[in-house]
Amino acid sequence: MVRRKTKNITGLSRIEGIPYHNAWVGFICLSCNSLNNIRIGLQLLDPETTYKTVEWKCSKCDYLHSKYSDLPFDYWNEEFTVAESIRTQRFWQAFFRIATEHPESYWKQCNTCGRILPFAAFSKHSRWGPLERQMECRSCKGAINAVLNPKRTKDQLHESSIRRRIADLLLEGENETIDMEDLFKRFDRCCFKTKQPLDSNRRDTWAVDHILPSKWLYPLTKENAALLSTEANNNKRDKWPSEFYTNNELIELAKRTGADLELLSSKTPKINTIINVDKCVGRYLQVRERSHLPKRINELKKILVDYNLVDKLSPGNKKLLGFIK
């Protein structure tokens, strides 16, 4: 059966051909101060190997950034600028380390506006390329969300953000490391929903699905992981299993993963209350000195009440949050 094409309902088109999972490095030319970006692909660089092997040429002035180049600083003494100098080599080591040491050091290209932007310009998307960032920059995402969520007020958007943040804190330390080879074997190297063959080496084509969504406080475990194509996973998002999978698929999913079929087939979402709520309280209240502490306490209390988790608190935390005197 021919699969339906994804329908764009936002009116904001993607730019075809942009390798949106790829990472880029960014650096300011030492000679002319121009910003340069170089696409490096799906594998982040090792700082020491980069220092020893790469040559980055400025796109404007052609200055070669390499351990073999003299530094172009005329106002520095020669012992600090000649390539053979230990001082110069220490400079080059730090130069390449700054550009490659952490994921936050890298850049990414937005597949909506086409700009190459720093790491911080993109929101997190777990297991989504080497940088685990979304395809669209935060500016474009704001425009897209204005179409997808036209009726959501500022307060509703804020509350949704809080719920996600607290859910992440609740699950911190609960998620298991998934054995990807085992996952591919269990699902016959195919998307469970579409049966599309998947290649584990093509990381942008597949995703690990939280069968029971983290939104409802279910951690990622072997029993709660399914293999989906990227497109199928985007369609599922935070849907409860029975909203996305057919009855036969739910039965097969339970057989393959060992998950609770009754829970999977429930018509309404059920919150996972088997979780260490006290740890969440401790993490959530680790605030900066200038944070609005009363506001954070009220946010946390509202979620705990809405999720019926107050009884899971220790007497000390109940008293700390004002649930008991």
Phi, psi and omega in degrees: 000134180288131181282144178289145176287147176295132182264126178271112183256002183268338185081001179250107188282150171280156176268117183293143174091353179281123178282081193290349175270345186291148174262152177234153168257152177229139178207153176266126181301133180289340184266315185240002178066021177277145176281132177236143174231137180231127179282130181246352175094213189265356181246118179291153187274150172272124186304317183291318178295321178298313179303320185280335192239334191271159172225112181256115182266133177294132182288346182258312186247357178071009176297136184263118179271104186203154178298344181267000183262143170289150177281138187272037183257096184296336184272001176265153174293152186301325182294347177261354187241335182288140186301329183286347183287139177297329178295317179294320180295323176295324177299311182295323177301313180292324179302311182285331177293318179302322185277344190225357192291321184232156174307325181294346180283342190270173179239169183209151180259127178287132182271010178249312178259344176086356181286147172264118190231160179295159180315315186293348181280357182237142178278159184291143171215101187304138177059032183244085182077174184295335181265349182053050178237156181290165181290324183262146173291166184295331177294311180293324179297325177297319179293320179295315181294334177295332177275316184287331183235054186295336185262358181277126180282169178301319180294321179294318178296320179295317180295320178298319178297318179297316180300316179296318183295316181290323176299319178298321179293320179299324184269354181301125181087350181268332183293142178261155173282124183271129175283104187295323179296319177295320179298315180296322179294316182296331181252022174055029178057035179226154171297127183297328183278313188258348184068013178292128177299140182234142179254120183298338180279344178261081190297337181278357184257353183220164181210157175264118182272129165289101182303306171266116192297148176296337177304328180258021171072033175258121181286165176278118179224173178301321180285345184244028181233132175232154179264121179230156170291160179302318181296315180296320180295322177294327179287326181284311180049240183262017182294144172293147185311317183291344176280339188247321183261150175284169179301315180295323178293322178296319179297314180295322179297317179296322179295318184285330186253339185083014180287163181283110183297323180298320179290317180299322186272358178304136183284340178237145180298146177237129181287137176279113181259359179273077188205152182276092184289329181298324177296323178299315181301314180299317181290319185291333182268008172278087189248159173287157185302327184267005179291155179275088187299313179303323180295317180295322179296316180296321178299313182296316181297320181297316180294319180298322178290312182299325182267007179055045183250002183300320181294345179277352180282150173289158177306323180296317180286329175299318179290319180302321183268359176086017177282335175224159180267000000 
